[in-house]
Structures are given as structure tokens and as C-alpha cells.
Amino acid sequence: MEGAIRPFKTGLPPLRRRVFLAYILIVVVYAAALGAFVSNSASFDAGLDRLAASGRADARALAARERAEARHRVLALTGFAAATLLLTLLIAQRLARGLSLPLIRIAKELSRPRGLDDPLELPESDSREFEVLRLRLVEWWDQSRRIQRLNVDEVLAQRNKLSAVFASVEDAVLLIDGEGRVSQLNPRGCVLLGVSPESAGRARFDEVAAATANGRALLGWLKGPRGEGAALEMDLDGRRRLFVARERPIEAQDGMAASRLLLLQDVTERRQRERLEEEFIGVLSHELKTPLQSLGMAMELLDRRRSGMDEGQGALLDTMLDDLRRIRSVANDFVQVSRLNVRGIRLNLEGVPLAGRLEEWLRPFRLQAAERGVRLEYQRGPGPGLCRLDPVKFPWVVSNLLSNALRVSAPGQAVRVKVDDQTLYVELRVEDEGPGIPPDVERRMFEPYVQGPADGRSPGLLGLGLTIAREVVEAHEGAIEYYRCHPRGSGFRVLLPSAPRPRLGAES
């Protein structure tokens, strides 16, 4: 029939037709699955939207609950902190009151004036620490009382000793403080100034001294130009006396002059004795000069006629000549003392090279040494030994030391003279090999009129030479000392300050 449907013919083989149908089936299944997935995705998204909306509501509710709980926690913590702070303040106030009250009481007790015999009464405390502190303070106070009592006793003892010394000193002693008031005045000072200790105590020195003639003389010495050791004429018990005034500052801890010490020494008898000694030496030296000259001329005439004398007469003449030389030596010492004022030597100082000048001063002693059979050795160190000397007076020192050394030296022995330039000072040594000086004479050898023992060869001479030598050396601002030589002998050491050396280029 014409209207019937005809079978579809693809013109494909059967295998291929089956594969094509399978592919069509897969496509249809995939399309159906995709449609189902799309449908499920839409429903899933709707479910997610519903779930998200429900979560947002629950989250808002949860957040609201958290905020409420946080507010409750903050309020609870705030209340707890406030309670803790209040409790801490209460405890601190109680502790502070417990600590401060005992400390305040201790401070008041320590600041209260008390004597050395008053005990330290501190309040007791329940605290163990405060009780230990109280016991330590009480112990410290007891130790301080004992130390202060010892110090006070020592100060009082020293004051009593000082008062006893002030009272026993024969010189007048005045102590003036920094304000010009008399703080100490011994009995001799009261008599000299004509005041009592009560009226002079803490009074101004100017007012006390101006009331008497002796005080005005002392004021004039203090205010005017004065020299150390100057003598003041004052009236004492109706007689005119000579007093040497000296002033000594007493420094305070800060180095300022806190007070002054005035000493008035009565030198009336000493000055009279010195004047009599000078007059005696002058008269004696003058009276000895003429007879010694006559006696010396007679001895020289007899000595010229020695050839006509027998052996006994010659020995007697030798003894007379030795005695004459000894008397002349003593007379020369007296003449030197009469010409030399040992209390005020006036020097004409010059720059002298001592090492070179000694060659000239030793020349006459070389002849004496040769006559005695003694070797005179001179040793000079490096340097000229430049020092400021009086070329007239200082040779007395060299002459005295060499004369003594030659006098005690036996034939065959040596006398050594040494000069050494030590830059700051010049050292002169004179050494001999004689018997030495006994210890009892050694301590007093520089005192006037000290005589050494005879040694069988040369009798001891009157001890004036060393006194003159010491005074001349000290007038040159030097020093002289004695020392023993080994194994035997004596030595004298003289130190003189060096003169300033000329600088290089000074002439240009």
C-alpha cells in the first residue's frame, strides 16, 4: 500500500548500525542524567539557602548569648578586682600603721637630747624584726656611751695635762683664737700683762694688751716689722727684763689659721752671760797676745843656740816649744771666737768651685803633713762643686778639720780629703786614721769648751774649733756631722747647697 510507512534504511552495515544506536542511547542517558543533576542542583541550592538563613538566625542568637555572658563575666571580674583592691588597701593600711608607729617612736627616742648616763628606752614590738632592731639599737647606744665616756675622759686628761704644762712653763704663753680673743693664758703671761685669768678669759687680746705698757710693747711687735727672736724690753716685778717673742700659727682642718700661739721667753740672764763670755774671751785673747809674742821670740832665740846645749837642755827646749805651740793654738781659737759673732755671722757669698779652690787651701797643710810623716790625699769627684761660699770665713772650717786630723795622725798614716758634686748639694769629707773620738765626747763635740782626752802624742785642746766650724757651716745653710771610720779613725762630713748652674746660652 502506498500510504504505509516504509522501513528506515540507513544503508549502514548491521554492526555499525548497532554501534550508532548505542551511541544515541548513551547521549539520551547523559541528557537525562544532566537534566536530573540540574534539577537536583536547583533543589540543593534552595536547601542551602534555607540552611544559610537558618544558620544566620542561630548565629545571631548565639552571638547575643555570648555578648550577654561576656557582660556578666566583665561585671564579675570588675567586682572581684574592686573587692581585692579594697582588701589590699585595708591590709596595707594596717601594715603601714604597724610599721610606722614603732619607727616614729624610735625616731623620737633617738632624737631626744640625753646625757651619757641616760639609757636608751625603745618601745617593744610584737614583730620579730622590730624586736631585733630594738635590741641592736640598744646595744649600739651602750657601745657609743662607753666610747664617748672614754673619749671625754681622754680629752679631760689631755686638758688637765695641758693646763699643768701651761702653769709650769716659766715663759709667758698666750693662745689667741681666730676672732682675736684670748683662749689660754698661763700664770707667767698673766703676771707679765698684769691681768687675772678670769678677766683675760675670752676677752679680746687688743683690749687686754692695750691696758699695760708690756702689752703695748707686744702689740707694737705684732703690728710692726719684726724679726724672729727679736728682744723686747718689758717690766717684770719692777725690773727691766729682755724677752724674745715668737709667734706660731695653729692651722685648722680647712687649712686656715684658726689661732695663734705667742711665746715670750725671758733671755735676760742668757744675754748677760753671752756678753760676759764675749768680754772675757776678748780680754783673754788680748792679754795672751803680748806675752805669747815675747815668749815665742825667746824660744826662737834659744832654738837657734841649740848647738851649744846638751841633750837634757835640748829635750827641755823641745818640751817648751811644744807647750808654746799648744798655747798659741788655744790663743788663736780665742782670737777667732772674739772676732766671730756666732749668733749673727755676716757672710759675703760668692759662687766658688769648691773642688778647685781646695787645692789652694790645702797647700800649707801639705807642708805640715810632710813634717809629720803623714800622707795628705785629695780626691775630687766629677763636677766643679759650685756653691755659694764666703772665701774668707769658710776656710776656717777646712783649717780646723785638717788641723785636728793631722794632730791625731801618726807617721805613716793618711788624711783623706774628698769632694763630691751631688747636683743639689756639694759634699766635703775629711777622714783620718787616728784613734777616733770616745762616745762621751762624740755627743758633745760641737759644744763650746769641750775638750777631748790626751792620746799620748797630742794633748787635747780646748774645744772651740768645732763650735766655730759648725756655726760657719750653718750660716752657709749647710750641715756638718761626725762619723766613725772603719777599722779606725774619724770623719767629718760637710754638706753645702749647690749654687745655680749657668744655663746653656745664657751669655748669648
C-alpha positions as CSV (number, residue, x, y, z in Angstrom):
1,M,0.0,0.0,0.0
2,E,1.1,3.5,-0.8
3,G,0.3,5.2,2.4
4,A,2.1,2.7,4.7
5,I,5.4,3.6,6.4
6,R,8.4,2.2,4.9
7,P,11.2,0.8,7.0
8,F,14.2,3.2,7.6
9,K,17.1,2.3,5.7
10,T,20.4,3.7,6.5
11,G,22.4,2.0,4.1
12,L,24.8,1.0,7.0
13,P,26.1,-2.4,7.9
14,P,24.4,-4.1,10.8
15,L,27.4,-3.7,13.2
16,R,27.8,-0.1,12.6
17,R,24.1,0.3,13.0
18,R,24.2,-1.2,16.4
19,V,27.1,1.0,17.5
20,F,25.3,4.1,16.3
21,L,22.2,3.1,18.3
22,A,24.3,2.6,21.4
23,Y,25.8,6.0,21.0
24,I,22.4,7.5,20.6
25,L,21.3,5.7,23.8
26,I,24.3,7.0,25.7
27,V,23.6,10.5,24.6
28,V,20.0,10.2,25.7
29,V,21.0,8.7,29.1
30,Y,23.6,11.5,29.6
31,A,21.0,14.1,28.7
32,A,18.6,12.6,31.2
33,A,21.2,12.4,33.9
34,L,22.2,16.0,33.2
35,G,18.6,17.1,33.5
36,A,18.3,15.2,36.8
37,F,21.5,16.8,38.1
38,V,20.4,20.3,37.1
39,S,17.1,19.7,38.8
40,N,18.8,18.3,41.9
41,S,21.3,21.3,41.9
42,A,18.5,23.7,42.0
43,S,16.8,22.0,44.9
44,F,20.2,21.7,46.6
45,D,20.8,25.4,46.2
46,A,17.4,26.1,47.6
47,G,18.2,23.8,50.5
48,L,21.5,25.6,51.1
49,D,19.7,28.9,51.0
50,R,17.2,27.7,53.6
51,L,20.1,26.3,55.7
52,A,22.1,29.5,55.5
53,A,19.1,31.5,56.6
54,S,18.5,29.2,59.5
55,G,22.3,29.4,60.4
56,R,22.3,33.2,60.3
57,A,19.4,33.3,62.8
58,D,21.1,30.8,65.0
59,A,24.4,32.7,64.8
60,R,22.7,35.9,65.7
61,A,21.1,34.3,68.7
62,L,24.4,32.7,69.7
63,A,26.2,36.0,69.4
64,A,23.6,37.7,71.5
65,R,24.0,35.0,74.2
66,E,27.9,35.3,74.1
67,R,27.6,39.1,74.5
68,A,25.4,38.7,77.4
69,E,27.7,36.2,79.0
70,A,30.7,38.4,78.3
71,R,29.0,41.3,80.1
72,H,28.3,39.1,83.0
73,R,31.9,37.9,83.2
74,V,33.2,41.5,83.0
75,L,30.9,42.6,85.7
76,A,32.0,39.7,87.9
77,L,35.7,40.4,87.3
78,T,35.3,44.1,88.0
79,G,33.5,43.3,91.2
80,F,36.3,40.8,92.2
81,A,39.1,43.3,91.4
82,A,37.4,46.1,93.4
83,A,36.9,43.8,96.3
84,T,40.6,42.6,96.1
85,L,41.8,46.3,95.8
86,L,39.8,47.3,98.8
87,L,41.1,44.3,100.8
88,T,44.7,45.1,99.8
89,L,44.3,48.7,100.8
90,L,42.9,47.7,104.2
91,I,45.8,45.3,104.7
92,A,48.4,47.9,103.6
93,Q,47.0,50.5,105.9
94,R,47.2,48.1,108.8
95,L,50.7,47.1,107.9
96,A,51.8,50.7,107.5
97,R,50.3,51.6,110.8
98,G,52.1,48.7,112.4
99,L,55.4,49.7,110.8
100,S,55.3,53.5,111.1
101,L,54.3,53.8,114.7
102,P,57.3,51.9,116.1
103,L,59.6,53.7,113.7
104,I,58.2,57.1,114.7
105,R,58.6,56.2,118.4
106,I,62.2,55.0,117.8
107,A,63.0,58.2,115.9
108,K,61.6,60.4,118.7
109,E,63.5,58.5,121.3
110,L,66.8,58.8,119.3
111,S,66.3,62.5,118.6
112,R,65.6,63.3,122.2
113,P,68.6,65.0,123.9
114,R,70.2,62.8,126.6
115,G,73.4,62.5,128.6
116,L,75.9,59.7,128.6
117,D,74.2,58.2,131.7
118,D,70.7,58.2,130.2
119,P,69.7,54.7,128.9
120,L,68.0,54.3,125.5
121,E,64.4,53.3,126.1
122,L,62.7,52.0,122.9
123,P,59.2,50.6,122.8
124,E,58.8,46.9,122.5
125,S,57.1,45.4,119.4
126,D,55.3,42.2,118.6
127,S,57.2,42.0,115.3
128,R,60.3,39.8,115.5
129,E,62.1,42.1,113.0
130,F,61.4,45.2,115.1
131,E,62.5,43.5,118.3
132,V,65.8,42.6,116.7
133,L,66.2,46.2,115.5
134,R,65.4,47.5,119.0
135,L,67.9,45.2,120.6
136,R,70.6,46.2,118.1
137,L,69.9,49.9,118.7
138,V,70.1,49.5,122.5
139,E,73.4,47.6,122.1
140,W,74.8,50.3,119.8
141,W,73.8,53.0,122.2
142,D,75.6,51.2,125.1
143,Q,78.8,50.9,123.0
144,S,78.6,54.5,122.0
145,R,78.2,55.6,125.6
146,R,81.3,53.7,126.6
147,I,83.3,55.1,123.6
148,Q,82.1,58.6,124.3
149,R,82.9,58.3,128.0
150,L,86.4,57.1,127.1
151,N,86.9,60.0,124.7
152,V,85.6,62.5,127.2
153,D,87.9,61.1,129.9
154,E,90.8,61.3,127.5
155,V,90.0,64.8,126.5
156,L,89.7,65.9,130.1
157,A,93.0,64.2,130.9
158,Q,94.7,65.9,128.0
159,R,93.2,69.2,129.0
160,N,94.5,68.7,132.6
161,K,97.9,67.9,131.3
162,L,97.9,71.0,129.0
163,S,96.8,73.1,131.9
164,A,99.5,71.7,134.1
165,V,102.1,72.4,131.4
166,F,100.8,75.9,130.9
167,A,101.0,76.6,134.6
168,S,104.5,75.1,134.9
169,V,106.1,76.8,131.9
170,E,108.4,79.7,133.0
171,D,107.8,81.5,129.7
172,A,104.7,83.5,129.0
173,V,102.3,81.6,126.8
174,L,99.3,83.2,125.1
175,L,96.8,81.4,122.8
176,I,94.7,83.7,120.7
177,D,91.8,82.2,118.6
178,G,90.7,83.2,115.1
179,E,88.5,86.0,116.4
180,G,91.3,87.7,118.3
181,R,90.2,86.6,121.8
182,V,92.4,85.1,124.5
183,S,91.6,81.5,124.9
184,Q,94.6,80.4,127.1
185,L,97.0,82.5,129.2
186,N,99.4,80.9,131.7
187,P,100.3,82.4,135.1
188,R,103.5,83.9,133.8
189,G,101.6,85.6,131.0
190,C,99.1,87.0,133.5
191,V,101.9,88.5,135.6
192,L,103.6,89.9,132.5
193,L,100.4,91.5,131.2
194,G,99.1,92.5,134.6
195,V,95.7,90.7,134.3
196,S,94.0,87.9,136.0
197,P,93.0,84.6,134.3
198,E,89.3,85.4,134.9
199,S,89.4,88.9,133.3
200,A,91.6,87.8,130.4
201,G,89.5,84.7,129.5
202,R,87.6,85.1,126.2
203,A,88.5,88.9,126.1
204,R,89.9,90.5,123.0
205,F,93.6,90.4,123.0
206,D,93.9,94.0,121.7
207,E,91.9,95.3,124.7
208,V,93.8,93.2,127.2
209,A,97.2,94.2,125.9
210,A,96.4,97.9,125.5
211,A,95.8,98.3,129.2
212,T,99.5,97.8,130.2
213,A,102.9,99.0,128.9
214,N,104.2,95.5,128.4
215,G,101.1,94.7,126.4
216,R,101.5,97.7,124.2
217,A,105.1,96.7,123.6
218,L,103.9,93.3,122.5
219,L,101.2,94.8,120.3
220,G,103.8,97.0,118.6
221,W,106.0,94.0,117.9
222,L,103.0,92.1,116.4
223,K,101.8,95.0,114.2
224,G,105.2,96.4,113.2
225,P,108.1,94.9,111.3
226,R,109.7,92.3,113.4
227,G,112.3,89.6,113.2
228,E,112.2,86.1,114.7
229,G,114.0,86.2,118.1
230,A,113.9,90.0,118.5
231,A,114.2,91.0,122.1
232,L,111.6,93.2,123.8
233,E,112.2,95.2,126.9
234,M,109.4,94.7,129.5
235,D,108.9,95.4,133.1
236,L,108.7,92.4,135.5
237,D,108.4,92.8,139.2
238,G,109.8,96.3,139.0
239,R,112.9,95.3,136.9
240,R,113.6,95.7,133.2
241,R,113.9,92.3,131.5
242,L,114.6,91.2,128.0
243,F,112.0,88.8,126.3
244,V,112.3,87.1,123.0
245,A,108.8,87.0,121.3
246,R,107.8,84.2,118.9
247,E,104.6,83.6,117.1
248,R,103.3,80.3,115.7
249,P,100.1,79.8,113.7
250,I,97.9,76.9,114.6
251,E,96.1,75.7,111.4
252,A,92.5,74.4,111.4
253,Q,91.4,71.4,109.4
254,D,90.5,73.6,106.5
255,G,94.0,74.9,106.3
256,M,93.0,78.4,107.6
257,A,94.8,79.9,110.6
258,A,92.4,79.2,113.4
259,S,94.5,80.5,116.2
260,R,98.0,81.9,117.1
261,L,100.4,80.9,119.8
262,L,102.6,83.6,121.3
263,L,105.7,82.7,123.4
264,L,107.6,85.2,125.5
265,Q,110.9,83.8,126.7
266,D,113.0,85.7,129.4
267,V,116.5,85.9,128.0
268,T,117.9,88.5,130.3
269,E,120.4,86.2,132.1
270,R,121.4,84.5,128.9
271,R,122.2,87.8,127.1
272,Q,124.2,88.9,130.1
273,R,126.1,85.6,130.1
274,E,126.8,85.9,126.4
275,R,128.0,89.4,126.9
276,L,130.3,88.4,129.7
277,E,131.7,85.5,127.7
278,E,132.4,87.8,124.8
279,E,134.1,90.3,127.0
280,F,136.1,87.5,128.8
281,I,137.3,86.0,125.5
282,G,138.2,89.4,124.1
283,V,140.2,90.4,127.2
284,L,141.9,87.0,127.5
285,S,142.9,86.9,123.8
286,H,144.2,90.4,124.1
287,E,146.1,89.7,127.3
288,L,147.6,86.5,125.9
289,K,148.8,88.0,122.7
290,T,151.6,90.2,124.0
291,P,153.3,87.6,126.4
292,L,153.0,84.9,123.8
293,Q,154.8,87.0,121.3
294,S,157.6,87.7,123.8
295,L,157.8,84.1,124.8
296,G,157.8,83.0,121.2
297,M,160.7,85.3,120.3
298,A,162.7,84.0,123.4
299,M,162.0,80.4,122.4
300,E,163.1,81.0,118.8
301,L,166.4,82.6,120.1
302,L,167.1,79.6,122.3
303,D,166.3,77.3,119.5
304,R,168.9,79.0,117.3
305,R,171.5,78.3,120.0
306,R,170.6,74.6,120.3
307,S,174.0,73.6,119.2
308,G,175.6,74.8,122.4
309,M,173.1,72.8,124.6
310,D,173.5,69.3,126.0
311,E,171.0,66.6,125.5
312,G,168.9,67.4,128.6
313,Q,168.7,71.1,127.7
314,G,167.6,70.2,124.2
315,A,164.8,67.9,125.4
316,L,163.7,70.7,127.8
317,L,163.7,73.2,125.0
318,D,161.6,70.8,122.8
319,T,159.0,70.5,125.6
320,M,158.8,74.3,126.0
321,L,158.4,74.7,122.2
322,D,155.5,72.1,122.2
323,D,153.8,73.8,125.1
324,L,154.2,77.2,123.3
325,R,152.6,75.8,120.1
326,R,149.7,74.4,122.1
327,I,149.2,77.7,123.9
328,R,149.3,79.6,120.6
329,S,146.7,77.3,119.2
330,V,144.4,77.9,122.2
331,A,145.1,81.7,121.9
332,N,144.2,81.6,118.2
333,D,141.0,79.9,119.0
334,F,140.2,82.6,121.5
335,V,141.0,85.3,118.9
336,Q,138.7,83.6,116.4
337,V,135.9,83.4,118.9
338,S,136.3,87.1,119.8
339,R,136.2,88.1,116.2
340,L,133.3,85.9,115.2
341,N,129.8,86.6,116.5
342,V,128.4,83.1,116.2
343,R,124.8,84.3,116.8
344,G,124.9,86.6,113.7
345,I,127.6,85.7,111.1
346,R,127.6,88.1,108.2
347,L,128.8,86.4,105.0
348,N,130.0,87.8,101.7
349,L,128.8,84.9,99.5
350,E,130.4,84.2,96.1
351,G,130.0,81.4,93.6
352,V,133.1,79.3,94.4
353,P,134.1,76.0,92.7
354,L,135.0,74.2,95.9
355,A,136.8,71.3,94.1
356,G,139.3,73.7,92.6
357,R,139.6,76.1,95.5
358,L,140.5,73.3,97.9
359,E,143.8,72.9,96.1
360,E,144.8,76.3,97.2
361,W,143.6,75.9,100.8
362,L,145.4,72.5,101.2
363,R,148.8,73.9,100.1
364,P,150.0,75.0,103.6
365,F,148.8,71.8,105.2
366,R,150.8,69.6,102.8
367,L,154.0,71.1,104.4
368,Q,152.7,70.2,107.9
369,A,151.8,66.7,106.8
370,A,155.2,66.2,105.3
371,E,156.9,67.3,108.5
372,R,154.8,64.8,110.5
373,G,155.3,62.0,108.0
374,V,151.5,61.9,107.2
375,R,150.1,61.4,103.7
376,L,147.6,64.1,102.7
377,E,145.4,62.7,99.9
378,Y,142.9,64.8,98.0
379,Q,140.2,63.1,95.9
380,R,137.8,65.1,93.8
381,G,134.8,63.7,92.0
382,P,133.3,64.8,88.7
383,G,131.9,68.3,88.6
384,P,133.3,71.6,89.9
385,G,131.4,71.5,93.2
386,L,130.0,75.0,92.6
387,C,128.4,76.5,95.8
388,R,128.0,79.9,97.3
389,L,130.7,80.5,99.9
390,D,132.4,83.2,101.9
391,P,136.0,82.8,100.6
392,V,137.3,84.3,103.9
393,K,135.3,82.5,106.6
394,F,134.7,79.1,105.1
395,P,138.5,78.3,105.0
396,W,138.2,78.3,108.8
397,V,136.2,75.1,108.6
398,V,138.7,73.4,106.3
399,S,141.6,74.7,108.5
400,N,140.0,73.3,111.7
401,L,139.1,69.9,110.3
402,L,142.5,69.4,108.8
403,S,144.4,70.6,111.8
404,N,142.5,68.2,114.0
405,A,143.1,65.3,111.6
406,L,146.8,66.0,111.3
407,R,147.2,66.4,115.0
408,V,145.8,62.9,115.8
409,S,147.5,61.1,112.9
410,A,150.7,59.1,113.4
411,P,153.6,58.9,111.0
412,G,152.7,56.6,108.1
413,Q,149.0,57.2,108.4
414,A,146.9,59.1,105.8
415,V,144.5,62.1,106.0
416,R,141.9,62.0,103.1
417,V,140.0,65.0,101.8
418,K,137.2,64.2,99.4
419,V,134.8,66.5,97.4
420,D,131.8,65.2,95.5
421,D,129.3,67.2,93.5
422,Q,125.8,65.8,94.1
423,T,124.0,68.4,91.9
424,L,121.7,69.5,94.7
425,Y,124.5,69.8,97.2
426,V,128.3,69.6,97.5
427,E,129.8,67.1,99.9
428,L,133.1,67.6,101.6
429,R,134.7,64.8,103.7
430,V,137.8,64.9,105.9
431,E,138.9,61.5,107.2
432,D,141.9,60.4,109.3
433,E,143.2,57.1,110.7
434,G,143.7,58.3,114.2
435,P,142.3,56.7,117.5
436,G,138.9,58.2,117.0
437,I,136.7,60.1,119.4
438,P,135.2,58.5,122.6
439,P,131.4,58.2,122.6
440,D,131.0,60.5,125.6
441,V,132.9,63.3,123.8
442,E,131.2,62.4,120.5
443,R,127.9,63.5,121.8
444,R,129.2,66.9,122.9
445,M,132.0,67.6,120.4
446,F,130.3,70.6,118.8
447,E,129.5,72.3,122.1
448,P,131.9,75.1,123.2
449,Y,134.8,74.3,125.5
450,V,134.5,70.5,125.2
451,Q,138.0,69.0,125.4
452,G,139.0,65.6,124.2
453,P,141.3,63.3,126.1
454,A,145.0,63.2,125.5
455,D,146.3,60.2,123.5
456,G,150.0,60.3,124.4
457,R,151.1,62.0,121.2
458,S,149.0,65.2,121.1
459,P,147.3,66.5,124.2
460,G,143.7,67.5,123.8
461,L,142.9,71.1,123.0
462,L,140.2,73.4,124.1
463,G,137.1,72.6,122.0
464,L,136.4,75.9,120.3
465,G,137.3,75.0,116.7
466,L,134.4,72.6,116.0
467,T,132.0,75.1,117.5
468,I,133.2,77.7,115.1
469,A,133.1,75.3,112.2
470,R,129.5,74.3,112.9
471,E,128.4,77.9,113.2
472,V,130.1,78.9,109.9
473,V,128.7,75.9,108.1
474,E,125.1,76.5,109.4
475,A,125.5,80.2,108.4
476,H,126.1,78.9,104.8
477,E,122.7,77.0,105.2
478,G,124.7,73.7,105.3
479,A,125.3,70.9,107.8
480,I,128.2,69.2,109.4
481,E,128.3,65.8,111.1
482,Y,130.7,63.3,112.5
483,Y,131.0,59.6,111.7
484,R,133.4,56.8,112.6
485,C,135.7,55.3,110.0
486,H,136.5,51.6,109.8
487,P,138.5,50.0,111.1
488,R,139.6,53.1,112.9
489,G,139.7,56.8,112.6
490,S,137.3,59.7,112.5
491,G,135.5,61.5,109.6
492,F,133.6,64.8,109.3
493,R,131.0,65.3,106.5
494,V,130.0,68.8,105.4
495,L,127.0,69.4,103.1
496,L,126.6,72.7,101.3
497,P,123.7,73.7,99.0
498,S,124.8,73.9,95.4
499,A,124.8,77.2,93.6
500,P,122.5,77.6,90.5
501,R,124.3,76.3,87.4
502,P,124.6,78.7,84.5
503,R,122.2,77.8,81.7
504,L,123.3,77.0,78.2
505,G,123.2,80.0,76.0
506,A,122.9,82.4,79.0
507,E,125.8,84.6,77.6
508,S,124.2,84.9,74.2
